[in-house]
């Protein structure tokens, strides 16, 4: 409650620092109001989470839960489409009944892990939520940037104090690198959505081309890289493996 009062008090101070004759004042107040609403909303969530706690450890745990954690950015999978030629045990390339090469196209990440399209989509849902939470937290602290603009107009002291108060209230604890990576990841996920959409238009859940007569190397809007060959036995094992259908996200969770 005290933090929220500080935020609002500092906001009023910011308003008083501005002259009524400024042309941009109305627009500033509108943006400021929206930013403060988000900031105080974030404060309310922390306050509600800690309300009624009788010991410090419970309060700390609730506050930590409300905070947004960064992700292990270098461990987040990024998928591409990869072709596998199916062979017999002796290495002879197998063909379909119509004589076309028997190939499978899988979604493979940069670590070489193969996933079904459905598993990748579920992973992406979790990632979108995690990244969205980070960007939402940044949005809750948007008032920092708005109020910080007072530095140029009304002096560094007022802008710095108010910006600091709102930033603390909104819980913007992420580093600049985390925020940058979150934005990049959001963009990457959008790009991969297109990949998954095109993949599912052209391949079954088992990686079989829906139209066997189509050259998988020339599918429009879908770049398929060349991968290693695999035996029919290893193909079966791949499709039945737990890893193929897992949505485990422990690798990139903090």
Rosetta blueprint (number, residue, H / E / L):
1 X L
2 X H
3 X H
4 X H
5 X H
6 X H
7 X H
8 X H
9 X H
10 X H
11 X H
12 X H
13 X H
14 X H
15 X H
16 X H
17 X H
18 X L
19 X L
20 X L
21 X L
22 X L
23 X L
24 X L
25 X H
26 X H
27 X H
28 X H
29 X H
30 X H
31 X H
32 X H
33 X H
34 X H
35 X H
36 X H
37 X H
38 X H
39 X H
40 X H
41 X H
42 X H
43 X H
44 X H
45 X H
46 X H
47 X H
48 X H
49 X H
50 X H
51 X L
52 X L
53 X L
54 X L
55 X L
56 X H
57 X H
58 X H
59 X H
60 X H
61 X H
62 X H
63 X H
64 X H
65 X H
66 X H
67 X L
68 X L
69 X L
70 X L
71 X L
72 X L
73 X H
74 X H
75 X H
76 X L
77 X L
78 X L
79 X E
80 X E
81 X E
82 X E
83 X E
84 X E
85 X E
86 X E
87 X E
88 X L
89 X L
90 X L
91 X L
92 X L
93 X E
94 X L
95 X E
96 X L
97 X L
98 X L
99 X L
100 X L
101 X E
102 X L
103 X E
104 X E
105 X E
106 X E
107 X E
108 X E
109 X E
110 X L
111 X L
112 X L
113 X L
114 X E
115 X E
116 X L
117 X H
118 X H
119 X H
120 X H
121 X H
122 X H
123 X H
124 X H
125 X H
126 X H
127 X H
128 X H
129 X H
130 X H
131 X H
132 X H
133 X H
134 X H
135 X H
136 X H
137 X H
138 X H
139 X H
140 X H
141 X L
142 X H
143 X H
144 X H
145 X H
146 X H
147 X H
148 X H
149 X L
150 X H
151 X H
152 X H
153 X H
154 X H
155 X L
156 X H
157 X H
158 X H
159 X H
160 X H
161 X H
162 X H
163 X H
164 X H
165 X H
166 X H
167 X H
168 X H
169 X H
170 X H
171 X L
172 X L
173 X L
174 X L
175 X L
176 X H
177 X H
178 X H
179 X H
180 X H
181 X H
182 X H
183 X H
184 X H
185 X H
186 X H
187 X H
188 X H
189 X H
190 X H
191 X H
192 X H
193 X H
194 X H
195 X H
196 X H
197 X H
198 X H
199 X H
200 X H
201 X H
202 X H
203 X E
204 X L
205 X L
206 X L
207 X L
208 X L
209 X E
210 X L
211 X L
212 X L
213 X L
214 X L
215 X L
216 X H
217 X H
218 X H
219 X L
220 X L
221 X L
222 X L
223 X L
224 X E
225 X E
226 X E
227 X L
228 X L
229 X L
230 X E
231 X E
232 X H
233 X H
234 X H
235 X H
236 X H
237 X H
238 X H
239 X H
240 X H
241 X L
242 X H
243 X H
244 X H
245 X H
246 X L
247 X L
248 X L
249 X L
250 X L
251 X L
252 X L
253 X L
254 X L
